[in-house]
Amino acid sequence: AVVSTQSGHYGRDIIAGQGTIGLEICSQVEDIDAIIVPVGGAGLIAGVAVAAKNMNPDVKIIGVEAMRCMSYTEALKAGKPVRAASHVSLADGLAVPTVGLNAFVTAQPLVDKIVTVRWLYLYLYFFSPTATLR
């Protein structure tokens, strides 16, 4: 068996495979307005954006990135992938200090908005039965 050591945010084939999520969403949800995608190395959002925008050019692609590691936001500012500060988080898969070049170049023209969130809010929302967000 061949095992790939390639990270998911670098490989075109992996990005294309992640695009199947966008295909499924668009084929199963009528009149979809937006797809919200977590952003780490940007492979997932790149794949979803390509597939979804090809099926429905009007769908909005919104990326959600942790404030503890804003590698996509920093790449947007620099116009290319750069190393961003990365801190321990609840979702270590999203704490990727540098987005992949292929993923960034693919996603950049297709992503409509990036939103950054504080992990404390997510933690409280998902794990505390009495927490409310204001």
C-alpha positions in Angstrom: 0.0 0.0 0.0 1.2 3.5 -0.8 0.8 6.0 2.0 0.9 9.7 1.2 2.7 12.0 3.6 1.4 15.0 1.7 -0.6 17.4 3.8 -4.2 18.0 2.8 -3.7 21.7 2.1 -1.0 21.1 -0.6 -2.1 18.4 -3.0 -4.4 19.1 -5.9 -5.8 15.6 -5.8 -6.6 16.0 -2.1 -8.2 19.4 -2.7 -10.3 17.9 -5.5 -11.4 15.1 -3.2 -12.5 17.6 -0.6 -14.5 19.3 -3.3 -16.9 16.4 -3.2 -18.3 17.9 0.0 -19.3 21.0 -2.0 -20.9 18.8 -4.6 -22.9 16.9 -2.0 -24.1 20.1 -0.3 -25.2 21.7 -3.6 -26.9 18.6 -4.9 -28.8 18.0 -1.6 -29.8 21.6 -0.6 -32.1 23.4 -2.8 -31.7 27.2 -3.2 -28.6 27.3 -1.0 -27.4 30.8 -0.2 -24.0 30.1 1.5 -21.7 27.4 2.6 -19.7 27.9 5.8 -16.3 26.1 5.8 -13.7 25.9 8.5 -10.2 27.1 7.4 -6.9 25.6 8.5 -4.5 24.9 5.6 -7.2 26.1 3.1 -7.5 22.8 1.3 -11.0 22.1 2.4 -12.3 25.6 1.5 -10.5 25.5 -1.8 -12.1 22.2 -2.8 -15.6 23.1 -1.6 -15.4 26.5 -3.3 -14.4 25.1 -6.7 -17.1 22.5 -6.7 -19.9 24.7 -5.2 -19.2 27.7 -7.4 -19.2 25.5 -10.5 -22.6 24.0 -9.6 -24.0 27.3 -8.3 -22.0 30.5 -9.1 -24.3 32.5 -6.8 -23.5 30.5 -3.6 -21.5 32.4 -1.1 -18.4 30.7 0.4 -17.7 31.9 3.9 -14.6 30.7 5.7 -14.3 30.5 9.5 -10.9 30.8 10.9 -9.7 30.7 14.5 -8.2 33.9 15.9 -5.6 31.7 17.5 -4.2 31.0 14.0 -5.2 33.3 11.2 -3.0 31.9 8.5 -5.5 32.5 5.7 -6.2 36.1 6.8 -2.5 36.8 6.9 -2.0 35.2 3.5 -4.7 37.5 2.1 -3.0 40.6 3.6 0.4 39.5 2.1 -1.0 38.3 -1.2 0.7 34.9 -0.7 1.0 32.2 2.0 3.1 33.4 5.0 3.7 32.0 8.4 1.2 33.2 10.9 1.3 33.0 14.7 -0.2 29.7 15.9 -1.4 28.9 19.4 -2.9 25.8 21.0 -6.6 25.5 20.3 -9.5 23.1 20.7 -9.3 22.3 17.0 -5.7 21.6 16.3 -6.5 20.7 12.7 -7.4 24.3 12.1 -4.2 25.6 13.7 -2.1 25.4 10.5 0.5 28.2 10.6 0.9 28.5 6.8 -1.8 27.8 4.2 -0.9 25.7 1.3 0.1 27.6 -1.9 -2.2 25.5 -4.2 -5.1 25.8 -1.8 -4.6 29.6 -1.4 -4.3 30.3 -5.1 -7.4 28.1 -5.8 -9.5 29.5 -3.0 -8.7 33.2 -3.1 -10.8 34.2 -6.1 -13.8 32.0 -4.9 -14.1 32.7 -1.2 -16.5 35.6 -0.5 -15.7 36.2 3.1 -13.5 35.1 6.0 -14.8 35.4 9.6 -12.5 35.0 12.6 -13.8 33.6 15.8 -12.6 33.3 19.4 -12.3 29.7 20.6 -13.7 30.6 24.0 -17.0 31.5 22.4 -17.1 28.2 20.4 -16.2 26.2 23.5 -18.9 27.9 25.6 -21.5 27.5 22.8 -20.8 23.8 22.2 -19.8 22.5 25.6 -21.6 24.5 28.2 -25.3 23.8 28.5 -26.1 27.1 30.2 -23.9 29.4 28.2 -25.4 32.2 26.1 -23.5 34.2 23.5 -24.1 37.9 23.2 
